[in-house]
Amino acid sequence: MFSVYGKAGRIFRGSMEELHHVGPVVAAARAHAVAAVGLDPEDQNPARFSELAPQPPPTDTVHRTALAAYEQVRKPGHPRQPVTQVRAVMTHAVITLLDTLSVEVAWQVLAQNHVGQAPVVSAEGILVGLLSRADLMRPERLPGPESHALVWRALLMQSVVEVMWTPVPSVEPDTDIRRVARVLLDTGLPGLPVVDDHGGVTGFVSRSDILRAVVADPPLDLWT
């Protein structure tokens, strides 16, 4: 189940299909379109796809060594587990930002915790938006190199409410991971806040969390 939260609280709750009808809730900046293979002039450069060329097979010794190393790190008796819900992969120790913070302080919090984005919450802990470091660095938001120092200072003193994504989609812990992945692809967001029934932030699920579940050892089955 998905919800959409803004400054006034929850404005939507429903399925992924219903979420698509809400409209462009958010539209994060996307990369430039890439021409199809064969239409891009760079495709004529033989070095472009050199890393995709077949590599010589490993020698028997290397192969045996790799298999032996794999067997050593395996944990017999630990069964593969199907991962289908957000609660199994989300980050529980989530960093949140109060909506009263300035851009400068919020930037410092993100940098100190080595995270690229964080949910913005009200004084009551209710989700109101999402702040992204990448979004703060968009060229159209930054003053020019000739701008006066006071212009930069004014930018840093802005409230996070003025620059955050809002309204922002959120997700409940028992939501199917495949549906979350679909919403992340459609919106361009790096992740979604995980909320309880009252809009309180209980975690965060990102693209990295989903990929980490795929490659974890012992391995987890993402699709049943």
N, C-alpha and C positions, 0 to 999 in steps of 0.2 A: 504494500500500500504506500502511496506517495502523498505528500502534502506540500503546499506552497505557503511560505511564510514571508510576510513583509513587515513594514513598520507598524501596521495596525493589527498584527497578529495573523492567525491562519485565515487564508482566503480561499483555500481549496483542499479537499481530501478525496482521493479516489484512486482508481487503477491507472496503470501506465497508459492504456488506451484513452482514458478520459483526460489524462494530463496533456496529451498531445492536442486536445481541443481547447485547452486554456489559452493558447496563443504563445507567442515568443516570450516566455517568461524571462529567459536570459539568452543571450547569444554571445558567448565568449569569442574573442578574436581567433580566427582560424588562419592556418597557413595559406599561402598563395596556391592557387590551383596548379597542378602539374600536368603537362601534356601526356597523352597516352604514349606508351612505348612505340617507337617508330616515327612519331611525329615531332618529338623534341630533337632539335639539332644536335644536342649533346649525345643522343643515342648513336651517332655516327662515330663517336670517340671510342676506340676499342678498349681503352683503359677503364671506361666507366663501369663495365660489368666484369672486370677482371677477377674481382673477389668471388664472383659466382661460378667461375670456371671449375670443373671437376678437379678435385685434389687427389693425388696418388693415395691409394689405400695404405693404412699403417702397416708396419711390419708385424709379423706374428708376435715378436717380443713386446712391442708397444701395446698391441691389442690385448695380450694376456695380462700385462701390467695394469691396464685400465680396468679390465674386468675384475682383477683381484682387489683393486682399490675400491671399486664399487661394492663388492661383496662385504668388505670390511666395514663400510659405513652403513650398510643396511641393518635394520633392526628386526630380526626375525620375531614373529609373533605379534607385530604391530600391524593390524589390518589396515588396508586402504579404506578411507572414509569418504562417503559422498558429501560434497560441500554444495549446498543448494541455497542457503540463506545468508543474508548479510551479517547476522550475528556471529557467524563462524570466521569471518575474515576482517571485520571492521576493526579500526583502532579505537580502543576504549579510553586510553589516556589522551583525550582530545584537548587541544589548546583552543580556548575561546577568547574573544575580544569584547570588552564592554562597548556599547554604542556611545559612551561618553568619552572614549579615548580620542586623542589627536592622531593624525596620520603618522607623525613622527614617532610617537610612543608605540603605536601598533606595528610600525615597520621594525622597531627594535625588538619587540616581542617575537615577531616572526623570525627574525635573524637569529636571535639568541636560542630559539628552540629548533632551528634548522628545518622549518616547515615553509612551504610555499603559499599556503592559504589557511584561513581559519574562519570558523563561523563567528558571526557577530551576534551578541545576545543583549537583551535589555537587562535592567537592574534586577528583574525577577528571574533571569536566566532563560527567557523565551527567545527562540531564534528570530532574528529580524533581517539577516543578510549574510553575505559571504565576502570576505576581503581576500584578494589575491595579490601577491607581490608582483607577478607578471603584469597584472592589470594596472597597478600603480605606475609601472614603467612604460606604459604606452606612450609613444611620442606626442600624441595630441594632448596629453595631459601634462606634459613636462614643459616648463618655461624654456625659452630659447637660450643659447649660450651667451647672448648679449643682455639677457634680462638682469634687472637690478637684484641685488641680494634680498631685498624686501619681498620680491615676487616669490623667490624660493621659500622664504620664511613663511609667507602666507599659505603656500601649498602645504608645508609641513604642519602648520597649525590648524588646518581644516579638520573637521570631525570625520571620523570614518564613515558616518552616515551619509556624507556627501559623495563618497567615492566607492562605496561597497556595491556589490550586486544585490539588488532587491527589487521585487520579491525573488526568493530563491527556492528551488525545489528541495525537498528533504525526503527521507525514506525511513521506514520503520524496520526494526531489527529482523522481523520474520519475512521480509520481502525477498523474492527470488533474485539471485545474483544476475541472472541473464537479463532481467528487466532493468536492473540498475545499469548494467553495461550498455543497454540500448539507449537509456536516457542520457548517459554520459556522452555517447557518440552523437546524439541528436543536439545536445546543448553546447558541446565543446567544453563543458566544465571539467576540472581535474578530479572532482569528487563531490560527494553529497553528504551533508550533515545527517546523522542518524538521530531521530528524536523519539521521545515517548508520547503518550496520548495527549499530554498537555503542552507540547512544543518545547520541552526542555531538551537540550542537547546531551545525548548520552554517548556519542561516538562520532566517527567519521569514516566513510568508506571511499577509498580512492582507487584510481586505476592501478596504482602500485600494489595496493592490498589484494586486488583480484589476481594480478599477475603473480604475486608472491605465493598465493594459494596454489597456483598451477604448478610452480616449480619447487614447492616445498619438499623437504626430505625428512620423514617419510612422505612419499607423494600423496596428494589428495586428489580425488576424482571430482572435478568441477561439475561435470555433467553426468547425470545418472542415466 
